[in-house]
Amino acid sequence: MHFRGHRYVVDWGHLAFVTLVGVGVFFYLLDTRAVSLKINNILLVQPLSLFALVLYALIIPQCFRRADAEPVPETLLDDPLAPTLPKERIALIKIGLLGLSLGVFVFVLNTIGFDIAIWAFALATMLICGERRPVPLLVYPLAVSLVAVYGFRALMPYPMVTTIL
């Protein structure tokens, strides 16, 4: 394909896949809105669908690449966005502890209440990740639990078990 004096190559597989996802999201949004326009029913579907469609619009231009562009020299630097597993033992232990604390958090939500469970999970996560200053350890978990509990209560009528709040 030629456009403004440059030759472009289309990545048809990527374009087809992204378009298929975009069309699916669009029709799912239309179907959801056709069933009900109540805020409780479209609270998560509509914003996420619109976000996905914006991402689709931003991804489409990446399917068209200039074929006559100068080749980019490959560097020997590591790609900062490439996923790699940590090699140090302490990092692997931290990952395991974070997973364990998330599992404990999920299992104790209804037992000790959302407010205390969210506070304890935020505190444990901060301690595992290395935070030792007392003010952030006191303020941040409390703020996270307050925002989460009152935010969920404001967004949807869900019978949330709480102990203090």
C-alpha positions in Angstrom: 0.0 0.0 0.0 1.3 3.5 -0.9 0.4 6.6 1.1 2.0 10.0 0.7 5.0 8.7 -1.2 5.8 5.9 1.3 5.2 2.2 1.0 3.4 0.6 4.0 3.0 -3.1 4.9 -0.1 -4.3 6.7 0.1 -6.8 9.5 -3.1 -8.6 8.5 -3.1 -11.1 11.3 -2.8 -8.5 14.0 -5.3 -6.2 12.3 -7.8 -9.1 12.0 -7.4 -10.2 15.6 -7.7 -6.7 17.0 -10.7 -5.9 14.8 -12.4 -9.1 15.9 -11.9 -8.1 19.5 -13.1 -4.6 18.9 -16.2 -5.8 17.0 -17.0 -8.2 19.8 -16.6 -5.5 22.5 -18.8 -3.1 20.5 -21.6 -5.7 20.0 -21.4 -6.7 23.6 -21.8 -3.1 24.6 -24.8 -2.7 22.3 -26.4 -5.8 23.6 -25.9 -4.7 27.2 -27.4 -1.3 26.6 -30.4 -2.9 24.7 -31.2 -5.1 27.7 -31.1 -2.4 30.4 -29.8 1.2 30.9 -29.9 1.1 34.7 -26.6 2.2 36.2 -26.4 -1.0 38.3 -26.4 -3.2 35.2 -23.9 -1.2 33.1 -21.7 0.1 35.9 -18.6 -1.9 34.8 -19.5 -3.0 31.3 -19.9 0.4 29.7 -16.8 2.2 31.0 -14.6 -0.9 30.3 -16.1 -1.3 26.8 -15.5 2.3 26.0 -11.9 2.0 27.3 -11.4 -1.1 25.1 -12.7 0.7 22.1 -10.3 3.6 22.7 -7.5 1.2 23.0 -8.6 -0.4 19.7 -8.4 3.0 18.0 -4.9 3.5 19.4 -3.7 0.0 18.3 -5.0 0.2 14.7 -2.3 2.6 13.4 0.3 0.1 14.7 -0.8 -2.5 12.2 0.6 -0.3 9.4 4.4 -0.2 9.1 6.6 1.7 6.7 8.4 -0.8 4.5 10.8 1.7 3.1 12.0 3.0 6.5 15.6 2.7 7.6 16.2 -0.3 9.7 16.6 0.4 13.4 19.9 -0.9 14.7 19.5 -3.5 17.3 21.2 -2.7 20.6 22.5 -5.1 23.2 20.6 -3.4 26.0 17.9 -5.4 27.8 14.3 -4.5 26.9 12.8 -2.9 30.1 9.3 -4.0 29.0 10.3 -7.6 28.5 8.9 -9.8 31.3 11.6 -11.6 33.2 11.5 -13.6 36.3 13.6 -12.4 39.2 16.7 -14.5 39.9 17.4 -13.4 43.5 16.1 -15.6 46.3 14.7 -12.7 48.3 12.6 -11.5 45.3 11.1 -14.9 44.8 10.3 -15.1 48.5 8.6 -11.7 48.3 6.5 -12.9 45.3 5.5 -16.0 47.2 4.6 -14.0 50.3 2.5 -11.6 48.2 0.6 -14.4 46.7 0.1 -16.0 50.1 -1.2 -12.8 51.6 -3.6 -12.3 48.7 -4.9 -15.9 49.3 -5.4 -15.2 53.0 -7.1 -11.9 52.2 -9.6 -13.6 49.9 -10.4 -16.3 52.5 -10.9 -14.0 55.5 -13.0 -11.3 53.8 -16.3 -12.6 55.1 -14.8 -13.9 58.4 -13.2 -10.7 59.8 -14.9 -8.2 57.5 -13.9 -6.3 54.4 -12.6 -3.3 56.3 -10.1 -5.2 58.5 -9.1 -7.6 55.7 -8.4 -4.7 53.3 -6.4 -2.9 56.0 -4.4 -6.0 56.9 -3.7 -6.8 53.3 -2.5 -3.3 52.5 -0.3 -3.3 55.6 1.1 -6.8 54.8 1.8 -5.8 51.2 3.7 -2.7 52.3 5.7 -4.6 54.9 6.6 -7.3 52.3 7.7 -4.7 49.8 10.0 -3.1 52.3 8.2 -0.1 53.7 9.4 0.6 57.2 8.4 4.2 57.9 5.7 4.3 60.6 3.6 7.2 59.1 3.0 5.6 55.7 2.3 2.2 57.5 -0.3 3.9 59.6 -1.9 6.2 57.0 -1.9 4.4 53.7 -3.6 1.1 54.8 -6.3 3.1 56.6 -6.9 5.3 53.6 -7.1 2.3 51.3 -9.6 0.5 53.4 -11.8 3.6 53.9 -11.8 4.4 50.2 -12.4 0.8 49.2 -15.3 0.1 51.6 -17.1 3.4 51.2 -16.4 3.4 47.4 -17.9 0.0 47.0 -20.9 1.0 49.1 -21.4 4.1 47.0 -21.1 2.2 43.7 -23.3 -0.8 44.2 -25.7 -2.1 46.8 -23.7 -5.2 47.9 -24.1 -6.7 51.3 -20.5 -6.1 52.5 -19.6 -7.6 55.8 -17.7 -5.1 57.9 -16.5 -5.1 61.5 -15.7 -1.4 62.2 -17.0 0.6 59.3 
